[in-house]
Amino acid sequence: MSIAEGNNDPVRTGRIFITGAAGFIGFHLARLLLEEGYAVHGYDGMTDYYDVSLKRGRHGHLEQYPHYSSTTAMLEDHETLMEAARLFRPDAIVHLAAQAGVRYSLENPRVYIDSNIVGTFNVLEASRELAIPHLLMASTSSIYGANEKMPFAELDKADEQLTIYAATKKANESMAHSYAHLWNIPTTMFRFFTVYGSWGRPDLASFKFVDAILAGKPIDIYNNGDMYRDFTFVGDLVRGIRLLIDTPPERPAGKDDIAPGDSLSHVAPFRIVNIGNSDKVRLLDFVEAIEVNLGVEAVRNYLPMQKGDVPATWADSSLLERLTGFRPNTSIMDGIAEFVAWHRGYYGH
Ligand SMILES: NC(=O)c1ccc[n+]([C@@H]2O[C@H](COP(=O)([O-])OP(=O)(O)OC[C@H]3O[C@@H](n4cnc5c(N)ncnc54)[C@H](O)[C@@H]3O)[C@@H](O)[C@H]2O)c1
C-alpha cells in the first residue's frame, strides 16, 4: 500500500475519487476530468488479472497531472480506503474498480466475491461515513442475462444472471440501493455495454482480435459468428459518466414525481443508467472494421457458444440522453481506427 501526495490546491470544478483509476475506463475518466480542471484521486490495487505494465503505463500518464494523487491498495483494505477518501474529501466517488470479465468468472468465482461484494461494501461504508454528495458505480449489461426483449432498458426486469460476475454486479445494485435509501446517498449506477478503445483491456475481444490478426493467428468467433454486441467507444462512455457526475438523483416525493421511463427509485435517491451506443452490431462487422483498419485479413476460427455468454446485447440509452442531452455517437469505424492507432504506437508495430 502507498499513498502518494498530489497538489491539494482547490480547483475550479471539484474533487473526484476514482476507484480503478489504473484500469481501462478509470484511466480515461481520470484523464478527461484532469483535463477539465478537476482534482482526481485514483485508488487501485493494480491486480494481476492482466498485464500489470499496462496499468502502470496508464498510472504513469495520470501522474503527470499536478492535480492527480493516488493510493495503491485493495478495496478489501477498508481502513486504507477510508483514510484515502477522508484525506481527499471528494465531492463524488466514481467506483469502477472490480474484478471484471465474464469468462474468467467461471474458473475464479471467489475473487469476484472479494473484489465486487466485499470491495463495494467498503466503498458504500466510506460513502456513508463521509456523507459523499454523489456516488457513481459501474454495473454491466451482463446483468440483463437471459433477457430477450431488446433493446435492454433500465426498467426491464433483470433477474436471470448467467454468471457469478453478473450476479455480483446485480448484488452491487441492490446493496447500493439500500444504502441510498437508508443513508440518503445520491447514487447513480451505470450499466456499461462492451467498451473498446485505446489503452483497452487485453482480455476483451477487440484487443485479442488485433493481437491475433497481427500475429497471423486465428481469431475465435463464438456462436459461429451469430453474435451481436452494443460496442461502446470509451471516449463516449467517459463523456456520459462525466455528464452524469453533475446529475445526482434526488429522492422523489412519491411515485407520481418520477417521469415515465426514468429508473429513479421511488424510495431513494438512486437511479440506474445504461451507457451504450444504442446499436446492435454484428460481431463479424466489428471484425471487418478491424481488418480494414489493419489492412490484414483475419483467419477465423468458428466455435460454438461459450458457457455463460449471451448471443446479443443492445442498449436503450434514451434515459442517458434525457438526463444529459448526450448520446454516444462514435461509429465503429472511427472508434476502431483510434484503438488500432494506439495499439500500433504502444506496441511499436
Ligand atoms: N470494459 C467493459 O467493457 C465493461 C463492461 C461492463 C462493465 N464494466 C465495469 O466497468 C468497470 C471498469 O472496467 P474496466 O474495463 O476499466 O476494467 P479494468 O480491469 O481495466 O479496471 C479495473 C481496475 O480495478 C482494479 N481492481 C480490481 N479489483 C480491485 C480490488 N479488489 N481493489 C482495488 N483495485 C482493484 C484493477 O487493478 C484495475 O486497474 C468494472 O467495474 C467493470 O465491471 C466494464
The ligand as an SDF file (V2000), in Angstrom:
LIG
                    3D

 44 48  0  0  0  0  0  0  0  0999 V2000
  -14.8520   -2.7200  -20.1330 N   0  0  0  0  0  0  0  0  0  0  0  0
  -16.0890   -3.1360  -20.3250 C   0  0  0  0  0  0  0  0  0  0  0  0
  -16.4900   -3.4950  -21.4570 O   0  0  0  0  0  0  0  0  0  0  0  0
  -17.0720   -3.1560  -19.1640 C   0  0  0  0  0  0  0  0  0  0  0  0
  -18.4100   -3.5370  -19.4470 C   0  0  0  0  0  0  0  0  0  0  0  0
  -19.3110   -3.5590  -18.3930 C   0  0  0  0  0  0  0  0  0  0  0  0
  -18.9280   -3.1980  -17.1080 C   0  0  0  0  0  0  0  0  0  0  0  0
  -17.6350   -2.8390  -16.8600 N   0  0  0  0  0  0  0  0  0  0  0  0
  -17.2700   -2.4550  -15.4880 C   0  0  0  0  0  0  0  0  0  0  0  0
  -16.5750   -1.2210  -15.5400 O   0  0  0  0  0  0  0  0  0  0  0  0
  -15.6010   -1.1610  -14.5070 C   0  0  0  0  0  0  0  0  0  0  0  0
  -14.2390   -0.8290  -15.0790 C   0  0  0  0  0  0  0  0  0  0  0  0
  -13.8720   -1.8420  -16.0120 O   0  0  0  0  0  0  0  0  0  0  0  0
  -12.5280   -1.8050  -16.8570 P   0  0  0  0  0  0  0  0  0  0  0  0
  -12.8470   -2.3740  -18.1900 O   0  0  0  0  0  0  0  0  0  0  0  0
  -11.8960   -0.4970  -16.7400 O   0  0  0  0  0  0  0  0  0  0  0  0
  -11.6930   -2.9280  -16.0660 O   0  0  0  0  0  0  0  0  0  0  0  0
  -10.1600   -2.9540  -15.6140 P   0  0  0  0  0  0  0  0  0  0  0  0
   -9.9100   -4.3460  -15.1320 O   0  0  0  0  0  0  0  0  0  0  0  0
   -9.2830   -2.4170  -16.6900 O   0  0  0  0  0  0  0  0  0  0  0  0
  -10.1200   -1.9420  -14.3920 O   0  0  0  0  0  0  0  0  0  0  0  0
  -10.4490   -2.2890  -13.0720 C   0  0  0  0  0  0  0  0  0  0  0  0
   -9.3360   -1.7830  -12.1510 C   0  0  0  0  0  0  0  0  0  0  0  0
   -9.7190   -2.1020  -10.8170 O   0  0  0  0  0  0  0  0  0  0  0  0
   -8.5870   -2.6030  -10.1230 C   0  0  0  0  0  0  0  0  0  0  0  0
   -9.0960   -3.5520   -9.1340 N   0  0  0  0  0  0  0  0  0  0  0  0
   -9.7140   -4.7230   -9.3680 C   0  0  0  0  0  0  0  0  0  0  0  0
  -10.0480   -5.3140   -8.1920 N   0  0  0  0  0  0  0  0  0  0  0  0
   -9.6210   -4.4790   -7.2080 C   0  0  0  0  0  0  0  0  0  0  0  0
   -9.6860   -4.5190   -5.7930 C   0  0  0  0  0  0  0  0  0  0  0  0
  -10.2710   -5.5430   -5.1640 N   0  0  0  0  0  0  0  0  0  0  0  0
   -9.1490   -3.4850   -5.0920 N   0  0  0  0  0  0  0  0  0  0  0  0
   -8.5570   -2.4400   -5.7340 C   0  0  0  0  0  0  0  0  0  0  0  0
   -8.4710   -2.3500   -7.0710 N   0  0  0  0  0  0  0  0  0  0  0  0
   -8.9970   -3.3570   -7.8070 C   0  0  0  0  0  0  0  0  0  0  0  0
   -7.7060   -3.2720  -11.1610 C   0  0  0  0  0  0  0  0  0  0  0  0
   -6.3320   -3.2510  -10.7820 O   0  0  0  0  0  0  0  0  0  0  0  0
   -7.9900   -2.4450  -12.4240 C   0  0  0  0  0  0  0  0  0  0  0  0
   -6.9770   -1.4790  -12.6330 O   0  0  0  0  0  0  0  0  0  0  0  0
  -15.6650   -2.5060  -13.7870 C   0  0  0  0  0  0  0  0  0  0  0  0
  -16.4880   -2.3530  -12.6550 O   0  0  0  0  0  0  0  0  0  0  0  0
  -16.3240   -3.4190  -14.8050 C   0  0  0  0  0  0  0  0  0  0  0  0
  -17.0030   -4.4820  -14.1750 O   0  0  0  0  0  0  0  0  0  0  0  0
  -16.6920   -2.8150  -17.8720 C   0  0  0  0  0  0  0  0  0  0  0  0
  1  2  1  0
  2  3  2  0
  2  4  1  0
  4  5  1  0
  4 44  2  0
  5  6  2  0
  6  7  1  0
  7  8  2  0
  8  9  1  0
  8 44  1  0
  9 10  1  0
  9 42  1  0
 10 11  1  0
 11 12  1  0
 11 40  1  0
 12 13  1  0
 13 14  1  0
 14 15  2  0
 14 16  1  0
 14 17  1  0
 17 18  1  0
 18 19  2  0
 18 20  1  0
 18 21  1  0
 21 22  1  0
 22 23  1  0
 23 24  1  0
 23 38  1  0
 24 25  1  0
 25 26  1  0
 25 36  1  0
 26 27  1  0
 26 35  1  0
 27 28  2  0
 28 29  1  0
 29 30  1  0
 29 35  2  0
 30 31  1  0
 30 32  2  0
 32 33  1  0
 33 34  2  0
 34 35  1  0
 36 37  1  0
 36 38  1  0
 38 39  1  0
 40 41  1  0
 40 42  1  0
 42 43  1  0
M  CHG  2   8   1  16  -1
M  END
$$$$
